[in-house]
Amino acid sequence: MQDARWLQLIERVRADTPRLLSDFLAELSTHEEYVGGEVAPEDIERTARNAFALFAARLAGEAGADAPSEFAEALGRRRARQGVRVERFMEAVRINFRVLWRALERAAQPDLSDALLAHGEQVLDVVERYATEVQRAFLGESESMARQHRTANERARARLFSGQADADELVTIGELLRLQPTAEYELLATRRDTARLARVAVESGGQHFDDGDAVVLLRPRLGPVDWVDADPLITGGYISRVPGLAAVGRAAALAVDLAERADRADRAALSAHDDTGGGTHDGAAGVWRLRDGFASIAREASLERFAGFTHELTGDFDAATAAERERFAVTLRTFIRTGSMQRTAEELFFHRNTVLKRLRAFEDLTGLDVTVPRDAAIALVILDL
């Protein structure tokens, strides 16, 4: 059984995540050759957020957290492909530990210092294990790359999709990869059916790149019909119009982010479907465009700014039980998407009056009437629907 005071300390650290990220990025920024060099800032911030989430889950002893981390493995491989030197990479890992330890010390004050002292060795074990995982993956990928003697085209793809190439280099990359620097492209990030889609991209005059998190596929727009609309089997994150090679790096980072959010939403929707016994799985399977991911992206940005004052927006929603919040989420997610009580009832196999009662109960709890566009926007962005 976990130590309740230790779990309380971990929750304090989780609440301090914005400061952890800020401290980590500030310390890493002193390594100029790393930030803005081989690795894009967006990649660094996303990686740091995921690393701290993994630390917290393992320190709290959450189910499944002790298994080998796919994130750590993918990170080690990606940094090797991005050309980061191993000593620079491991220094970033050491910064992770220093920032985490300072956060634990802050969170332990003034009443949980004994809990931190009792679990200090556990903290060291968790960080050392993470370092071992990412270093092993990094070195393994580096050895594989050395054996394969990466070609000029592979290097060009890595530079293109990382977004780190300057204007002159983009001209060279375009020549090597037979891509027009100012043409309009469409871009997809996916983890499924990648071999087939890579062939489609190349046959269409495009390129593909495995960044460790997903396979990113780029191809010139072939007409008014979006690639994902013409191929119903496609899943992942999709950007329909990329204005030239200079925008590919940013589009790739955004598409990978959307693909990750789509996967999380799909798993959450499937779990909710199983728990509630609903008639259909109203999840995120398929393609996520920027409109689909907008609410969750905006939520992350908003919560940091509104920290301590979200009750001004959502009333007593946090007072509801987890089961109640999930029931609200299932109904609200469908209603906000469809805009219709009747369609919501049909999709969830509820009576229309059940939908109406849940919306009224939600309004009583939060003060938000989701039939009003402003209130629906607040619910969609601030609450985890």
N, C-alpha and C positions, 0 to 999 in steps of 0.2 A: 504494500500500500504506500502511495506516495506521501511525502511529508507535505502537509497542507500549507505550512509557512513557506516552504520552498516553491510550491506552485503559485502562491500569492506573489512571491518575488519575481517569478518568470512572467506573470501577467503584467506586473509593473514595467518590466523591460519591454514587453510587447507594446505597451501603450507609449513607450518612449522611442518607438521605431523611427519617427521622423528625425529625432536628434541623432540616433545611431547613424542613419544614412548621411546626415549633414556632417557629422564628425568624420566618418569614413571618407567621404568625398573630399573633405578639406585636407585630410592628411595625405590621401593618395594624390591630390593635385600638386603636391610638392615634387612628385615624380613626373616631370614634364614629358619624358620619353614614353610614358605609359598612357596617360590621359591625353587624348587628341592625337596620339601617335598611331600605334597599332590598333588601339581599341577605341571605339566611338563612346562618347559620354553616356548616351542612352543605354548602351550595352552594359557599361560599368554600373550604372544606377540600378538597372533591372537585376543584374547579377547580385549586387550587394543586398537588395531587398530579399531575394530568394535565399541567400546564404543565411541571413539573420533569422528568417522564418524557419529554416532547417535547424539552426542551432536551438531555437526556442522549443521546437517540437521534440528534439532529442533530449534536451535538458528536462522537459516536462514528462518524458517517458510516454509520449503519445503512441497509440497503436500504429504499427507500421513504420514509425520513424526510425527504428533501429535497423531496418533493412538497408542494404547498399543503396546509396542515393543516385538515382538516374541524373538528377541535376548536377551533382558533383562530377560524375563521369562526363556528362555533356560539356560542362564548363572546361574541364581539363583538355578535352579534345578540341574545343573551339579556340581556346587561347593558343594551342599549338598551331592550329591552322592559320591563326591571325598573325603568326610570326613573333609572338611575345617571347622574350628570352626567359628561361626557366627561373633565373634569379630574380627577375622583375616580378614574375608571376607569384613566386612564393613570398616575396615581400608584401604583396597585396594581401595574401592569406594571413601573414603575420599581423598586418594592420587590422584585419577582421577581428583577430583575437584581442588585440589591445583595446579596440573600441568596445567590444562586447564586455570585457572585464570592467572597464570604466563605467559602462551602463549598469552592470550588476552592482558595483559599489554604490552608485548613486541610488539605485532602487532599494538597496538594503538599508539606507538611512531613513529614519533613525531607529527602526524597531526590528529589522530582520538581519542584522549583521551575523547573528549566530547561525542562521540558515545558510548564508553564503559561506561561512567558514566551514560548516559541516559538509558542504557540497563542492568545495573548491576543487578537489581532485576530479570530480565528475565533469566540471567545466573543462579542465585540461584534457581529459580523455575525449570529450566530444570534439573539441577543436583539433586535437591531434589526429583523430580519426578522419575528420573532414580534410585536413591537410594531406593525409596519406592517400585518400581517395582521389583528390584532384591531381596530386603530383603523379600518381601511378597512371592515371588516364592521360595526363599531359605527356609523360615520357613515352608511354606506349604509342600515342599518336605521332609523336616526334620521330620515333624509330620507324614507324610505318611510312611516314612521309619521306624519311631519308632513303628507305629502300626503294620507294617508287620514283624518286628524283622528280619532284614536282616540276611540271612543265611551265613554260611561260604563260600558256593559256590558263592553267590552274591558278597561277599567281594573279593573273589579270582578273579572273572571276572573283577571287577573294578580295581584291582591292575594290572592285566595282560594288559588290554587295555589302562591303563594310562601310561604304560611304566616305572612305578616307582619301580617295584619289583626287588630286587637284585638276584644274581644267586641262592643262597640258597632258597629264597622264591619262585623262579620260579619252583624249583623242587617240593616244596609242592603244588604249584598251579597246576602243571601238574598232580600230583597224585589226587588232589581233583576233577579236571575237566576232568580227563582221557585224557590228552593231552601229547604227547611225546615232551619233551623239545627241541630235536634237529631235529624233523621232519620238512618237508617242507610244508608250508601252502599257501593258497590263501585267500585274504581278500577283503571284499566289504563294502563300506559305502553307505547307501541309505536311502531315506525317503519314498520310495514307496514299496507297496507290502511286507511290513516288516514281517507280521505274517507268510506268506507262506515261505518266504526266511529263517526266523529263524527256522522254522520246518525243512527245507531242510538242513540247516547247522548242526543242532543237529543230525538229522538222518544220516548225513555223518560223524559223529564223531567230530563235531566242537562245537563252542560256539557263543553266540551273546551278545551284550551289547548296551544299549541305553545311549549315552553320552549326550543327550539333543539337540545336533545339528543334529545327524543322528543315525540310528541303524547300528552298526558295526558288521559284520558277518565274522567269521573265520572258515575255514574248511581245513582239510588235502587235499593236491592235490591228486586227484584220478587217474590221468593219464596225457597224453600229451595235452588233450583238456582243454582249460580254462573254468572255470565255466560259465563265462559270454558269451562265444561262444556257449555253450550247451543250454543256456536259453535266447532266444532273448527278453524276457520280462523284463530282468534286466536293471535297470538304476542306475547311481551313480558313485562313484569313486572306482577304482579297482587296486589292486596290485596283480600281477599274481604269484609272488614267494616270500614268506617270509621265510627266512632261520632260523627257530626255534623260540621258544617263546620269546627269548631275543629281537627280532626285531619287535614283534607285536605292542608295543606301538608307535614306530616311524612310522610303516606302517599304523596304524590306524589314526594317526594325518594327515598323507599325504593323505590317502584316503578320509577323511572327507573334507579336503581342496579341493581336486579334485571334490568331489560331489558338494560343494558350487560353485565352478567355472563353473561346467557344468550347474547348474541351472541358474546362471547369464547369461552365454552365450546363453542358450536356450531362456531366456526371451528377450535378446537383439536381437537375430536372428528373433524371432517371430515379434517383434516390427518393425524391418527393413523390414521384408517381408510384413507386413501390410501397411507400409508407401510407399514402392516402387511398390507395386502391382506385385511383382515377382510371378512366377508360382509355385515355391516350397519353402518350409521352410527349408533352409540349416542351421539348428541350431545344437545345441549340445545335442539334446535328445538322450538318450541311455547311454552308458558307456563311461566315461573318464578314460583313462590310463595316466600314467605319461607323455608319449609323447604328449598327447592332452593338458595337463596343463602346459607343460614345458615353452611355450612362455610367458604366463601370469605370472608364478612364476618368470622367469628370468627378466621380465619387471619390476616387483616391486623392485627386487634387483638392477637392472641397473639404474633405474630412480634416486634413492637416490645418487648413485655415480656420475651420469652424470648431476645432477641438475645444471641448468644454461647454459649447453652446448649441450642440445639435438638438437639445431638447426644445430650443426655440423654434425649430423647424418641424420636429416630429413628436412633440408632446410627450406622452407617457409610453411610447412604443417599446422602450427598453424594459418597461416593467412587465410586459407580457412574457409568458413562458416561451421556451424555444419552440415547443409544439404549436403554440398559438401563432408565433411569428411565421413559422413555416406555412401554416394554413393560410394566413393572410397573403404570404408571398405567392403561393400557387394561384390564388384567385386574382390578385392584383396584377401579376405578370401577364396573365392571359387577358384580363380586361383592358389594361393599358395598351396591349398590342392590338386587340380587336376593336376597342371602342364600343363594344356592344355587350350588354348583359345577356342577351339571348344567345349570341355566339359563344360567350364565355361558359354559359350553362351547358350548351351542347358539347363543347370541346371537353369539358371536365366531367360530363355526365352528372351534373347537378340539376336541381330544379332552379328555375329563374329566381324564385324567392330566396333560395339559399345564397345565391350570389348577392342579391340585394341586401340581405341581412349581414353578410360579411363586410360589404362595403360600408354599411352604416356602423357596424361595430368598430371597424377600422377608423372611421371618422370620429366616433365617440372617444376612442383611445388617443388619437393623434391630433385631431382638429383638422385633418386633411380630407377634403372631399375630392376624390380622384375623378369625379365627373367634370371637375373644373380644371382646365388645362394647366394653370399655374400650380395647383396642388398636385396634379398628376406628375408634373415635371419634378417637383420637390421629392415626392415619394420615389420616383424612378431613379433619381440621381443619389439621394442621400441614403436610402435604405437599400439593403443588399437583396434586390429582387432577382 
